[in-house]
Amino acid sequence: MQQDKGISRRRMLGGGAAAVAAVAGFPMINLGQYRLNAASPKTYSKRAVDLVRKSLVIDMLAPIKLDFRPEYFAAPLSEKDAAEFRASGITGFHNAVGVGGADARSSVLEWMNAWQGFAGRNSHVFSLVGLGTDLDRAKREGKCGVIMGLQNSDHFETVADVKTFYQLGQRCSQLTYNSQNRLGSGSTDRVDGGISDYGAAIIKAMNEVGMLVDVSHSGDKTTLDAIDISTKPIAITHSNCRALNDHPRLKRDEAILALGKKSGVMGITGVRNFVSGKEPTTIVEMVNHIDHVVKLIGVDHVGIGSDADLNGYDDMPADQYKMLKSGYKESYAFRDKLDTDGFDQPMKMFDLTEELIRRNYSDANISAILGGNFRRLLGDTWL
């Protein structure tokens, strides 16, 4: 996305009042183009604006904020941040992080308490999601629905914990992060032993309570095992296609085909090193992954899981950004930037929609990709 000098992504929406006004009525400039905010040089087509406004847009991996200092989530939401959430066009935010280790259970309880409390204290912007109909209601009310999830399942110390955490509000759990746990193997493990007996029991318990199974960071065999074992459709909430980019965190065609046969949905991510192993890495390369999934298993099985907050990783507090990069194996192949060009600011779903329009996707198919497919999957999974 081209930006004038001096206009950062965090300033794209300018003042809070202006951004809120933009949601209520987009001022047309000319040639059917709409400027969503006076501070931004970017314009969008009427078709793209209308599609985002009418669609239930779900980002199936979208931490509320990539700033985990207590002073952020303990404070009231700023007017600027509230304006960005409202103007983004996104209704469903799957708020999930990876928590593992010996104290995972207590850490997850603390994390869920912090962020559900944050959403509750800022109910003028957010509403917590427990059922698919809660997403529909959030859309009608112009709010951001928060889906609580985890990118690891180390906190399930017993099978009974699945029900306990479901009752506390968790609606999605990734079975493994990048490394081996009691359930199975991660994507960066040298050896992938597949789903363990304990992992199979956890999947069964998740199916029974209505918690969505996610295998985004799981190894190849663990992914295939989970798809096979689960009696309900599962998700790859945020990954891309290894056929287009040979990265261990991405999914082979075999897994994508198996997911489609079991009525699952795959969310495409905008993390730069997952989109492409070389430059340029733009929204064009990101949508190539959508095209690939569509060709393999059809447009009804693909969605979006950006794996970032509204502003992206490259705008994180510097100390947290450095710490994040240092916490992964060399196989992750991080480059200077983590965000994909054109999908790295609060209006990214409008940019994505423009690229889908350029590729001649129909309105119905664009709405399905933006969130309709994940809405169907969540409705079929949650109880």
Stockholm file with secondary structure:
# STOCKHOLM 1.0

chainA/1-383         MQQDKGISRRRMLGGGAAAVAAVAGFPMINLGQYRLNAASPKTYSKRAVDLVRKSLVIDMLAPIKLDFRPEYFAAPLSEKDAAEFRASGITGFHNAVGVGGADARSSVLEWMNAWQGFAGRNSHVFSLVGLGTDLDRAKREGKCGVIMGLQNSDHFETVADVKTFYQLGQRCSQLTYNSQNRLGSGSTDRVDGGISDYGAAIIKAMNEVGMLVDVSHSGDKTTLDAIDISTKPIAITHSNCRALNDHPRLKRDEAILALGKKSGVMGITGVRNFVSGKEPTTIVEMVNHIDHVVKLIGVDHVGIGSDADLNGYDDMPADQYKMLKSGYKESYAFRDKLDTDGFDQPMKMFDLTEELIRRNYSDANISAILGGNFRRLLGDTWL
#=GR chainA/1-383 SS CCCCTTCCGGGTTCSHHHHHHHHHCCCEEETTEEESCTTCCCEEEHHHHHHHHHSCCEESSCCSCSCCCHHHHTSCCCHHHHHHHHHTCCCEEEEEECCCSTTHHHHHHHHHHHHHHHHHHTTTTEEECSSHHHHHHHHHHTCEEEEEEESCCTTCCSTHHHHHHHHTTEEEEESCCSSCCSSCCBTTCSSCCCCCHHHHHHHHHHHHHTCEEECTTBCHHHHHHHHHHCSSCCEEEEECBTTTSCCTTSBCHHHHHHHHHTTCEEEECCBHHHHCSSSCCBHHHHHHHHHHHHHHHCGGGEEECCSSCSSCGGGSCHHHHHHHHHTSCGGGCCCSCCBCBTSSSTTHHHHHHHHHHHTTCCHHHHHIIIIIHHHHHHHHHCC
#=GC SS_cons         CCCCTTCCGGGTTCSHHHHHHHHHCCCEEETTEEESCTTCCCEEEHHHHHHHHHSCCEESSCCSCSCCCHHHHTSCCCHHHHHHHHHTCCCEEEEEECCCSTTHHHHHHHHHHHHHHHHHHTTTTEEECSSHHHHHHHHHHTCEEEEEEESCCTTCCSTHHHHHHHHTTEEEEESCCSSCCSSCCBTTCSSCCCCCHHHHHHHHHHHHHTCEEECTTBCHHHHHHHHHHCSSCCEEEEECBTTTSCCTTSBCHHHHHHHHHTTCEEEECCBHHHHCSSSCCBHHHHHHHHHHHHHHHCGGGEEECCSSCSSCGGGSCHHHHHHHHHTSCGGGCCCSCCBCBTSSSTTHHHHHHHHHHHTTCCHHHHHIIIIIHHHHHHHHHCC
//
